[in-house]
């Protein structure tokens, strides 16, 4: 997976959240939040495709506890 969540990157979410401090980049909760904000799209196989470059402030907000 790319570090910057670049457009076109395909991310396979983990089964469950690991409940770490800032959520990890594969956390299903973080990916769902990015989907709600329009930065990601869920495919039929359960993976997410990043649609556009996610700004740092949006990443931090999505990963916050």
Residue pairs with C-beta under 8 A, 6 or more apart in sequence:
1 9
1 11
1 25
1 26
2 9
4 53
4 54
5 11
5 25
5 34
5 39
5 50
5 53
5 54
5 59
6 50
6 53
7 50
7 51
7 52
7 53
8 49
8 50
9 49
9 50
10 43
10 47
10 48
10 49
10 50
11 25
11 26
11 31
11 40
11 47
11 48
11 49
11 50
12 26
12 46
12 47
13 26
13 27
13 28
13 31
13 46
13 47
13 48
14 24
14 26
14 27
14 28
15 28
16 28
17 23
17 27
17 28
17 29
18 24
18 27
21 65
22 60
22 63
22 64
22 65
23 29
23 30
23 62
23 63
23 64
23 65
24 30
24 63
25 63
27 63
30 62
30 63
31 40
31 42
31 48
33 61
33 62
34 40
34 48
34 50
34 54
34 58
34 62
35 41
35 42
35 48
37 58
37 62
38 51
39 50
39 51
39 52
39 54
39 58
40 48
40 49
40 50
40 51
41 48
41 49
41 51
42 48
43 49
54 62
